[in-house]
Amino acid sequence: MTTVQETELERAIHASAMEVLETMFFTSVLDEPEPVPDEASISVSLTFHGTPPGTFQIDIGQSAARSLAADFLGADLEEVTLERAQEVACELANMLCGSVLSHVGPNAHFDLTHPEPVDRLLESPAVSQVLYLPGGCIKVSIRLGDVP
């Protein structure tokens, strides 16, 4: 795969988020942001190996994560625990990463690690986009290059 440009990654993140959120979580990315509650978030990270290797991360407010988990699981919002929301956030990160990588390297092969909750955000140089959802937002970040 040739060098991936920042704008190409941004387009891939946006297209992937729209696809995954609409088909698997029955929600969409909003054109205009809604007020976002000031709350703790769930951060999930995974690494991928291939050409190029890198790290992928999502950061999502707990309310939005619980809402997405309820939609994904077909459950009532009140039934979704924080632990369950984290599990679904890990699955969301896996789906989004796979989709982004498919957009930027449709014929490339990548091995993804298991997504895990993390306490820290990706540092630069990372390409990030904040996408607004009903009830919150999600920050999607990808960093290409050596992985630990």
MARBA-3410 file (N, C-alpha, C, O; in Angstrom, 1 decimal):
148
0.9,-1.2,0.0,0.0,0.0,0.0,0.9,1.2,0.0,1.9,1.3,0.7 ~ 0.5,2.2,-0.8,1.3,3.5,-0.8,1.0,4.3,0.5,0.2,3.9,1.3 ~ 1.8,5.3,0.6,1.6,6.2,1.8,0.2,6.7,1.8,-0.4,7.2,0.8 ~ -0.4,6.6,3.0,-1.8,7.1,3.2,-1.8,8.5,3.6,-1.1,8.9,4.6 ~ -2.5,9.4,2.9,-2.6,10.8,3.3,-3.6,11.0,4.4,-4.6,10.3,4.5
-3.4,12.1,5.1,-4.3,12.4,6.2,-5.7,12.6,5.8,-6.7,12.1,6.4 ~ -5.9,13.3,4.7,-7.3,13.5,4.2,-8.0,12.2,3.8,-9.2,12.0,4.0 ~ -7.2,11.3,3.3,-7.7,10.0,2.9,-8.2,9.2,4.2,-9.2,8.6,4.2 ~ -7.4,9.3,5.2,-7.8,8.7,6.5,-9.0,9.3,7.1,-9.9,8.7,7.6 ~ -9.1,10.7,7.0,-10.3,11.4,7.5,-11.6,10.9,6.8,-12.6,10.7,7.4
-11.5,10.8,5.4,-12.6,10.4,4.6,-13.0,8.9,5.0,-14.1,8.6,5.1 ~ -11.9,8.1,5.2,-12.2,6.7,5.5,-12.9,6.6,6.9,-13.8,5.8,7.1 ~ -12.4,7.4,7.9,-13.1,7.4,9.2,-14.5,7.7,9.1,-15.4,7.1,9.6 ~ -14.8,8.8,8.4,-16.2,9.3,8.3,-17.1,8.3,7.5,-18.1,8.0,8.0 ~ -16.6,7.8,6.4,-17.4,6.8,5.6,-17.6,5.5,6.5,-18.7,5.0,6.5
-16.6,5.1,7.1,-16.7,3.9,7.9,-17.6,4.0,9.1,-18.4,3.2,9.4 ~ -17.6,5.2,9.8,-18.5,5.4,10.9,-19.9,5.5,10.4,-20.8,4.9,11.1 ~ -20.2,6.1,9.3,-21.5,6.1,8.8,-22.0,4.7,8.5,-23.1,4.4,8.8 ~ -21.2,3.9,7.8,-21.6,2.6,7.4,-21.8,1.7,8.7,-22.9,1.1,8.8 ~ -20.9,1.7,9.6,-21.0,0.8,10.7,-22.1,1.2,11.7,-22.9,0.4,12.1
-22.2,2.5,11.9,-23.2,3.0,12.9,-24.6,2.8,12.3,-25.5,2.4,13.1 ~ -24.8,3.0,11.0,-26.1,2.8,10.4,-26.5,1.3,10.3,-27.7,1.0,10.6 ~ -25.6,0.5,9.9,-26.0,-0.9,9.7,-26.0,-1.8,11.0,-26.8,-2.7,11.1 ~ -25.1,-1.5,11.9,-24.9,-2.3,13.1,-25.5,-1.7,14.4,-25.8,-2.4,15.3 ~ -25.6,-0.4,14.4,-26.1,0.3,15.6,-27.4,1.1,15.4,-27.9,1.7,16.3
-27.9,1.1,14.2,-29.2,1.7,13.9,-29.2,3.2,14.3,-30.2,3.7,14.7 ~ -28.1,3.9,14.1,-28.0,5.3,14.3,-27.2,5.9,13.2,-26.6,5.2,12.4 ~ -27.1,7.2,13.2,-26.3,7.9,12.2,-25.5,9.0,12.7,-25.7,9.5,13.8 ~ -24.5,9.4,11.9,-23.7,10.6,12.3,-24.5,11.8,11.9,-25.0,11.9,10.8 ~ -24.5,12.8,12.9,-25.3,14.0,12.6,-24.5,15.0,11.9,-23.3,15.1,12.0
-25.2,15.8,11.0,-24.5,16.9,10.3,-24.2,18.0,11.2,-23.2,18.7,11.1 ~ -25.1,18.3,12.1,-25.0,19.4,13.1,-24.8,18.8,14.5,-25.6,17.9,14.9 ~ -23.8,19.2,15.3,-23.6,18.7,16.6,-24.7,19.1,17.5,-25.2,20.2,17.5 ~ -25.1,18.2,18.4,-26.0,18.4,19.5,-25.1,18.7,20.7,-24.0,18.4,20.8 ~ -25.7,19.3,21.8,-25.0,19.5,23.0,-24.5,18.2,23.5,-25.2,17.2,23.5
-23.2,18.1,23.9,-22.6,16.9,24.4,-22.5,17.0,25.9,-22.0,17.9,26.5 ~ -23.1,16.0,26.6,-23.0,16.0,28.1,-21.5,15.9,28.6,-20.7,15.2,28.0 ~ -21.2,16.7,29.6,-19.9,16.6,30.2,-19.8,15.4,31.1,-20.4,15.5,32.2 ~ -19.2,14.4,30.7,-19.2,13.1,31.5,-17.9,12.3,31.2,-17.2,12.6,30.3 ~ -17.8,11.3,32.0,-16.6,10.4,31.8,-16.8,9.6,30.5,-18.0,9.5,30.0
-15.7,9.2,29.9,-15.8,8.5,28.6,-15.2,7.1,28.7,-14.6,6.7,29.7 ~ -15.5,6.3,27.7,-14.9,5.0,27.5,-13.9,5.1,26.4,-14.3,5.5,25.3 ~ -12.7,4.7,26.6,-11.7,4.7,25.6,-11.3,3.3,25.3,-11.0,2.5,26.2 ~ -11.2,2.9,24.0,-10.8,1.6,23.6,-9.8,1.7,22.5,-9.9,2.5,21.6 ~ -8.8,0.8,22.6,-7.7,0.9,21.7,-7.3,-0.5,21.2,-7.5,-1.5,21.9
-6.8,-0.6,20.0,-6.3,-1.8,19.4,-5.1,-1.5,18.5,-5.1,-0.4,18.0 ~ -4.3,-2.4,18.2,-3.2,-2.2,17.3,-3.5,-3.2,16.1,-4.2,-4.1,16.2 ~ -2.9,-2.8,15.0,-3.0,-3.6,13.8,-1.6,-3.7,13.1,-0.8,-2.8,13.2 ~ -1.4,-4.9,12.6,-0.1,-5.2,11.9,-0.4,-5.5,10.4,-1.4,-6.2,10.1 ~ 0.4,-4.9,9.6,0.2,-5.0,8.2,1.1,-3.9,7.5,2.0,-3.5,8.1
0.7,-3.5,6.3,1.4,-2.4,5.7,0.4,-1.3,5.4,-0.3,-1.4,4.4 ~ 0.4,-0.3,6.2,1.3,0.0,7.3,0.7,-0.6,8.6,-0.5,-0.8,8.7 ~ 1.5,-0.7,9.7,0.9,-1.1,11.0,0.4,0.2,11.7,0.7,1.3,11.2 ~ -0.2,0.0,12.8,-0.7,1.2,13.5,-1.5,0.9,14.7,-1.7,-0.2,15.2 ~ -2.1,2.0,15.3,-2.9,1.9,16.4,-4.2,2.7,16.1,-4.3,3.7,15.4
-5.3,2.1,16.6,-6.7,2.7,16.4,-7.3,2.8,17.8,-7.2,2.0,18.7 ~ -8.1,3.9,17.9,-8.7,4.2,19.2,-10.0,4.9,19.0,-10.2,5.7,18.1 ~ -11.0,4.6,19.9,-12.2,5.4,20.0,-12.4,5.9,21.4,-11.9,5.2,22.4 ~ -13.0,7.0,21.5,-13.3,7.6,22.8,-14.7,8.1,22.8,-15.0,9.0,21.9 ~ -15.6,7.6,23.6,-17.0,7.9,23.6,-17.5,8.1,24.9,-17.2,7.4,25.9
-18.4,9.1,25.1,-19.0,9.4,26.4,-19.9,8.2,26.8,-20.4,7.4,26.0 ~ -19.9,8.0,28.1,-20.6,6.8,28.7,-22.1,6.8,28.3,-22.6,5.7,28.0 ~ -22.8,7.9,28.2,-24.2,7.9,27.8,-24.4,7.5,26.4,-25.2,6.6,26.1 ~ -23.5,8.0,25.5,-23.6,7.6,24.1,-23.2,6.1,23.9,-23.8,5.4,23.2 ~ -22.2,5.7,24.7,-21.8,4.3,24.7,-22.9,3.3,25.1,-23.2,2.3,24.5
-23.6,3.7,26.2,-24.7,2.9,26.7,-25.9,2.9,25.6,-26.5,1.8,25.4 ~ -26.2,4.0,25.0,-27.2,4.1,24.0,-26.9,3.2,22.8,-27.7,2.5,22.3 ~ -25.6,3.3,22.3,-25.2,2.5,21.2,-25.3,1.0,21.6,-25.7,0.2,20.7 ~ -24.9,0.7,22.8,-24.9,-0.7,23.2,-26.4,-1.2,23.2,-26.6,-2.4,22.8 ~ -27.3,-0.4,23.7,-28.7,-0.8,23.8,-29.2,-1.1,22.3,-29.9,-2.1,22.1
-28.9,-0.2,21.4,-29.3,-0.4,20.0,-28.7,-1.6,19.4,-29.3,-2.4,18.7 ~ -27.4,-1.8,19.7,-26.7,-3.0,19.1,-27.2,-4.3,19.6,-27.4,-5.3,18.9 ~ -27.5,-4.3,20.9,-28.0,-5.5,21.6,-29.5,-5.7,21.5,-30.0,-6.8,21.9 ~ -30.2,-4.7,21.1,-31.7,-4.8,21.1,-32.2,-4.8,22.5,-33.2,-5.5,22.8 ~ -31.6,-4.1,23.4,-31.9,-4.1,24.8,-32.5,-2.7,25.2,-32.3,-1.7,24.5
-33.1,-2.7,26.4,-33.6,-1.4,26.9,-32.3,-0.7,27.5,-31.4,-1.4,28.1 ~ -32.3,0.6,27.4,-31.2,1.4,27.9,-30.9,1.1,29.4,-29.8,1.0,29.8 ~ -32.0,1.0,30.1,-31.8,0.7,31.6,-31.1,-0.6,31.9,-30.6,-0.8,33.0 ~ -31.1,-1.5,30.9,-30.5,-2.8,31.1,-29.0,-2.9,30.9,-28.3,-3.8,31.2 ~ -28.5,-1.8,30.2,-27.1,-1.8,29.8,-26.2,-1.3,30.9,-26.3,-0.1,31.2
-25.4,-2.1,31.4,-24.4,-1.7,32.4,-23.2,-1.1,31.8,-23.0,-1.2,30.6 ~ -22.4,-0.4,32.6,-21.2,0.2,32.1,-20.3,-0.8,31.5,-19.6,-0.6,30.5 ~ -20.2,-2.0,32.2,-19.3,-3.1,31.7,-19.8,-3.6,30.3,-19.0,-3.8,29.5 ~ -21.1,-3.7,30.2,-21.6,-4.1,28.9,-21.4,-3.1,27.8,-21.1,-3.4,26.6 ~ -21.5,-1.8,28.2,-21.2,-0.7,27.2,-19.8,-0.8,26.8,-19.5,-0.5,25.6
-18.8,-1.1,27.7,-17.4,-1.2,27.3,-17.2,-2.3,26.4,-16.4,-2.2,25.4 ~ -17.9,-3.5,26.6,-17.7,-4.6,25.7,-18.2,-4.3,24.3,-17.5,-4.6,23.3 ~ -19.3,-3.6,24.2,-19.8,-3.2,22.9,-18.9,-2.1,22.3,-18.7,-2.1,21.1 ~ -18.4,-1.2,23.1,-17.4,-0.2,22.6,-16.2,-0.9,21.9,-15.7,-0.5,20.9 ~ -15.7,-2.0,22.6,-14.6,-2.8,22.0,-15.0,-3.4,20.7,-14.2,-3.4,19.7
-16.2,-3.9,20.6,-16.7,-4.4,19.3,-16.8,-3.3,18.2,-16.5,-3.5,17.1 ~ -17.3,-2.2,18.6,-17.4,-1.0,17.7,-16.0,-0.6,17.2,-15.9,-0.4,16.0 ~ -15.0,-0.6,18.1,-13.7,-0.2,17.7,-13.2,-1.2,16.7,-12.5,-0.8,15.7 ~ -13.4,-2.5,16.9,-13.0,-3.5,16.0,-13.6,-3.4,14.6,-12.9,-3.4,13.6 ~ -14.9,-3.1,14.6,-15.6,-2.9,13.3,-15.2,-1.7,12.6,-14.9,-1.7,11.4
-15.0,-0.6,13.3,-14.6,0.7,12.7,-13.2,0.5,12.1,-12.9,1.0,11.0 ~ -12.3,-0.1,12.9,-10.9,-0.2,12.5,-10.8,-1.1,11.2,-10.2,-0.7,10.2 ~ -11.5,-2.2,11.2,-11.6,-3.0,10.0,-12.1,-2.3,8.8,-11.6,-2.5,7.7 ~ -13.1,-1.5,9.0,-13.7,-0.8,7.9,-12.8,0.3,7.4,-12.6,0.5,6.2 ~ -12.2,1.1,8.3,-11.2,2.1,7.9,-10.1,1.5,7.1,-9.7,2.0,6.0
-9.5,0.4,7.6,-8.4,-0.2,6.9,-8.8,-0.8,5.5,-8.0,-0.8,4.6 ~ -10.1,-1.3,5.4,-10.6,-1.7,4.1,-10.7,-0.6,3.1,-10.5,-0.8,1.9 ~ -11.0,0.6,3.6,-11.2,1.8,2.8,-9.8,2.2,2.2,-9.6,2.5,1.1 ~ -8.8,2.2,3.1,-7.5,2.8,2.7,-6.6,1.7,2.1,-5.6,2.1,1.4 ~ -6.8,0.4,2.3,-6.0,-0.6,1.7,-6.9,-1.8,1.4,-6.8,-2.9,2.0
-7.8,-1.7,0.4,-8.7,-2.7,0.1,-8.1,-4.1,-0.3,-8.8,-5.1,-0.1 ~ -6.9,-4.1,-0.7,-6.3,-5.4,-1.1,-5.2,-5.8,-0.1,-4.5,-6.8,-0.3 ~ -5.0,-5.0,1.0,-4.0,-5.3,2.0,-4.5,-6.3,3.0,-5.7,-6.4,3.2 ~ -3.6,-6.9,3.7,-3.9,-7.8,4.8,-3.5,-7.2,6.1,-2.3,-6.8,6.2 ~ -4.4,-7.2,7.1,-4.1,-6.7,8.4,-4.5,-7.7,9.5,-5.5,-8.4,9.3
-3.7,-7.8,10.5,-4.0,-8.5,11.7,-4.3,-7.5,12.8,-3.5,-6.7,13.1 ~ -5.5,-7.6,13.4,-5.9,-6.7,14.5,-5.8,-7.4,15.8,-6.1,-8.6,15.9 ~ -5.3,-6.7,16.8,-5.3,-7.2,18.2,-6.7,-7.1,18.8,-7.6,-6.4,18.2 ~ -6.9,-7.7,19.9,-8.2,-7.6,20.5,-8.3,-6.2,21.1,-7.4,-5.8,21.9 ~ -9.5,-5.5,20.9,-9.6,-4.2,21.5,-9.8,-4.3,23.0,-10.4,-5.2,23.5
-9.2,-3.3,23.7,-9.2,-3.3,25.1,-9.4,-1.9,25.6,-8.9,-0.9,25.0 ~ -10.2,-1.7,26.7,-10.3,-0.4,27.3,-9.0,0.2,27.8,-8.1,-0.6,28.3 ~ -8.8,1.5,27.6,-7.5,2.1,28.0,-7.8,3.4,28.7,-8.9,3.9,28.7 ~ -6.8,3.9,29.5,-7.0,5.1,30.3,-6.4,6.3,29.6,-6.6,7.4,30.0 ~ -5.7,6.1,28.5,-5.0,7.2,27.9,-5.4,7.4,26.4,-5.8,6.4,25.8
-5.3,8.6,25.9,-5.7,8.8,24.5,-4.4,8.7,23.7,-3.3,8.9,24.2 ~ -4.6,8.4,22.4,-3.5,8.4,21.5,-2.8,9.8,21.4,-3.5,10.8,21.4 ~ -1.5,9.7,21.3,-0.7,11.0,21.2,-0.5,11.2,19.7,-0.7,10.3,18.9 ~ -0.1,12.4,19.4,0.3,12.7,18.0,1.5,11.9,17.6,2.2,11.5,18.4 ~ 1.7,11.6,16.3,0.8,12.1,15.2,-0.3,11.1,15.0,-0.1,10.0,14.6
-1.5,11.5,15.2,-2.7,10.7,15.0,-3.7,11.5,14.2,-3.8,12.7,14.4 ~ -4.4,10.9,13.3,-5.5,11.5,12.6,-6.7,11.2,13.4,-7.1,10.1,13.7 ~ -7.4,12.3,13.8,-8.6,12.1,14.6,-9.8,12.9,14.0,-9.6,13.9,13.4 ~ -11.0,12.3,14.3,-12.2,13.0,13.9,-13.2,12.8,15.0,-13.3,11.8,15.6 ~ -13.9,13.9,15.3,-15.0,13.8,16.3,-16.3,13.8,15.5,-16.6,14.6,14.7
-17.1,12.7,15.7,-18.3,12.5,15.1,-19.5,12.6,16.1,-19.4,12.0,17.1 ~ -20.5,13.4,15.7,-21.6,13.7,16.6,-22.7,12.7,16.3,-23.1,12.5,15.2 ~ -23.2,12.1,17.4,-24.3,11.1,17.4,-25.5,11.7,18.2,-25.3,12.6,19.0 ~ -26.6,11.1,18.0,-27.7,11.5,18.9,-27.3,11.2,20.4,-27.0,10.0,20.7 ~ -27.2,12.2,21.2,-26.9,11.9,22.6,-25.4,11.9,23.0,-25.1,11.5,24.1
-24.6,12.3,22.1,-23.2,12.3,22.4,-22.3,12.4,21.2,-22.7,12.7,20.1 ~ -21.0,12.1,21.4,-20.1,12.1,20.3,-19.1,11.0,20.5,-18.9,10.4,21.6 ~ -18.4,10.7,19.4,-17.3,9.7,19.4,-16.1,10.3,18.7,-16.2,10.8,17.6 ~ -15.0,10.1,19.4,-13.7,10.6,18.8,-13.0,9.3,18.2,-12.8,8.4,19.0 ~ -12.7,9.3,17.0,-12.0,8.2,16.3,-10.6,8.6,15.9,-10.5,9.6,15.3
-9.6,7.9,16.4,-8.2,8.2,16.1,-7.5,7.1,15.5,-7.7,5.9,15.9 ~ -6.6,7.3,14.6,-5.7,6.3,14.0,-4.3,6.9,13.9,-4.2,8.0,13.4 ~ -3.4,6.1,14.2,-2.0,6.5,14.1,-1.3,5.4,13.3,-1.3,4.2,13.7 ~ -0.7,5.7,12.2,0.1,4.8,11.4,1.5,4.8,11.8,2.1,5.8,12.1 ~ 2.2,3.6,11.7,3.6,3.6,12.0,3.8,2.4,13.0,3.0,1.6,13.3
5.0,2.4,13.6,5.4,1.4,14.5,4.4,1.2,15.6,3.9,2.2,16.2 ~ 4.2,0.0,16.0,3.3,-0.3,17.2,4.2,-1.0,18.2,5.1,-1.7,17.9 ~ 3.8,-0.8,19.5,4.6,-1.4,20.6,4.5,-2.9,20.6,5.1,-3.5,21.4
END
